[in-house]
Amino acid sequence: MKSGMTVVAVLLAALAAPVWSESIAVPDSSFEEDGRQGGWRLSGGKGRRIDNGSSGGKSVSVAGGIAFRAEAHISVPELDSPGSGMLLPASSGAAGLWWAPSGSKIGRMRQMPESRSDAVVIRAAGNETEAVQVVIWPKSGLKGLVATPGMLKGPSDAAIPAGRVQVLRVRYVEVSRPSDGTGCAGPWPDPLPPLRGPIDLEPGMNHPFWVRVSVPRGTPAGEYSGVIRFHAGEWEAGVTLRVEVFGFSLPDRMTCTTAFGFDPRNVWRYQRLGTEEQRREVLEKYWDDFSAHHISPYDPAPLDPIEVTWPGVVEWEGGVRSGEAPYAGKSCLLVEDSSITEQAGAFFKRRIGIPPSGLRLKFRHRAARGHRFIVTFGHCDGSGAWMPGRNNDMAVEGTGGWAEFDREVKAFPPGAKSVRLTLWAAEWKDDGSPVGSVRYDDLSVSEAESGKALLSADFEPLGPEALVPAFDWSRWDAQIAKAVDARHFNSFMLHVEGMGGGTFHSRVPPSLLGFGEETAEYKTAFRNYCRILEEHLADRGWLDEAFVYWFDEPEPKDYPFVMNGFRKLREAAPRIRRMLTEQPEDGLIGGPDIWCPCTPAYDHEKAKLRRAAGESFWWYVCTGPKAPYCGLFIDHPATDLRAWLWQTWERRIDGVLVWQTNYWTSDAAYPDPAKPQNPYEDPMGWTSGYSTPSGRRIPWGNGDGRFIYPPEEAADANPSAPVLDGPVDSIRWEMLRDGIEDYEYLAILRRLLVSRKDSLAPEEFRRIGSLLGVPASITRSMTEYTRDPAPIEERRIEIARAIEALAGGKR
């Protein structure tokens, strides 16, 4: 039977007298027919307590002395099921005190355990972080609670400093719409904000606290002990904390590759960070948190991209240079939108400063008579960040022939210091429905008063000397070196100009410097760009970390487009890794060398064939899969993400990927820029993009794309002043770290076995080698895995003992 499920049979039959009787406590609840399950369920009210019973039914007395026999299958939500945990000595009538593993989610109304323990116990290697939960259940409430961890004393004079012991709050979010059948509506624990000052605890409910211990590298093996003191008014309790330190340390760099999305713009927006200095200070704190959890972000240098210039070239991204009927010279810029899901445009790649007198924009355009399109000044603040919701969209209408656009712009939003110019093919609508094409020529941007040229573009053909890019690596290199060497990130994503891209939903065609991929200019420029990029990565020793991720989740209709892009990249830079979020398919063989399917699409037999060809595998979870698979949702068991890493090891998968970590709002579900989603109040990850209409709320799943939260004072994105704190962790973020560290235990043991193979007796080699397998108690299949953290912890301890023995660190 799975943890979290109490089963009682249902069979209604009138009985003359009770056969067997046991009380059922169902506060404010009632039985309702459940058409989906074909049975019955408990519903209504906040109480969800039911005494466990054996099969054979229950006999319940009702009014009038009538008795009947009832057998029912009743699901008790994960939060309320009796789980692992132990009462502590300081537990009293005034306040119950108990502890539970980090891999349990504690419901507000879960009963206290009956088993007892004299201390909270953690086991960890050096350079490892582990956590447990200490739960306080106050009978009458507690005012002004504070927690003070003490130093942990170990063998001889060894100690773990008090600063290495953190006590965090476990905060609950209200799930109103379950992600799938696993969850239920109600409060679910997830955010782990810091415990910074006195807090009040409500009576009659559980209040878990996250106790996290980071063991320094090289800490001598043995048992360390100390006390965490909880104090609130006249109530005080000391909790003994014991930490067993294993006789080895984890490496700084993890074996399991990680690649997780992160949107820095959400941090700037929510925490009201307007200056580059503020953004850099806060970004460092986010990256420290990623590093502490062994998670590598896609782009560790968002403020310091590679600077690429093309000498003598006005740089555009999008559109193609066309020799058909230009206004003047040999060519013009054609911007064409033929898809109802695209928003095709050409973007000038550099910001244009706003002079005191304003800007004058001039260009020639040719479009079908009556065809409406726009050109846009996207405003940027003093740090160069785009200012959402403040674009200047200038409407233009085609005449059927060449016409002139000439406009002075003198009004700009407060705080705007520069603009980005975009030339669109059609009007803008959220669903991308307007289509059409526009030719642009003889474009200029100048100071309104003096006429000084700030941008001039005639879109004429270029000579070979202009098709060799110049790279300024200085700022980017410094950040990547810090990411790889100091923070030990083991992957980063490369942006390759000219690739185009897209998803199953829509595509962006490849172009470079305004040249389409069939032109000689594009081919020369793309080859030169990729060659220089590859050489630099090789010189810095970063080819093992870098990967190109330029198209997402293609469908068969996209395969020829994807293969064409991979072919160009492979020919121009064969040593740069090519990753695709898709499973091996016949139409894609020879394209990616890193396959990254969604977990249910992974086929181990097909993977063997691709591995034999020198290719490797990552995999990912996102809005799918739903139950019964391991998922990333708040309203799933805590063990989901940790068990996922054991499944990853079992299938020889080298890395894990998730599309986003700080998806705090959906512009579709929350279209008002001034009132984005508060992820503490609305935990759902709502759909955005993919032609989702503004104001439409389509659920992806609770917590999808969100493993970290903004600081609590920035929860609604409207703090009174800039908030310079780092992120708030989550239980799921912690479970990812634990799973990655579990994977590392297995990797360490495998490496030790290989190195000691010749010195071990065959029987001993086989016995220890058997620990590299994943027992069914942890995961039997992709859809059968433990909801109880105990089997994972038991296996982890076995592996640790074997590592100690092989490494000579056993006490």
Secondary structure, DSSP 4 states (H G I P E B T S, - for coil): --TT-EE-----EE-SS-SSB-----TT-EEEEETTTTEEEEESSS--------TT-EEEE-GGG-EEEE--EEPPPTTTS--S-EE-TT--SSEEEEEEETTS---TTPPPPS-B-SSEEEEEEETEEEEEEEEEEESS-EEEEEEEE--EE-STT-EE-GGGEEEEE--EEEESS-SSTT--SEEEE-EE-B--S-EEE-TTS-EEEEEEEEEPTTPPSEEEEEEEEEEETTEEEEEEEEEEEEEEE--SS-SSEEEE---HHHHHHHTT--SHHHHHHHHHHHHHHHHHTT--BS-S-TTSPPEEE-TT---EESSEEE-SS-SSSS-EEEEEE--TT---EEEESS-EE--TT-EEEEEEEE--TT-EEEEEEEEE-TTS-B-TT--EEEEEE--SSEEEEEEEE----TT--EEEEEEESS---TT----EEEEEEEEEEEETTT--EEEEE------GGGGS-EEE-HHHHHHHHIIIIIS----EEEP-TT--EEESS-EE--EETTEETTSHHHHHHHHHHHHHHHHHHHHHT-TTTEEE--EES--GGGHHHHHHHHHHHHHH-TTSEEEESS---GGGTTS-SEE--BGGG--HHHHHHHHHTT-EEEEE-SS---TTS----TTS-THHHHHHHHHHHHTT--EEEES-SB----TTTS--TTS---TTT--EEE--STTPPTT---EEEETTTBSSB--GGGTTS--SS-----PBEEHHHHHHHHHHHHHHHHHHHHHHHHHHGGGS-HHHHHHHHGGGSPPTTTEEETTEE-SSSHHHHHHHHHHHHHHHHHHT---
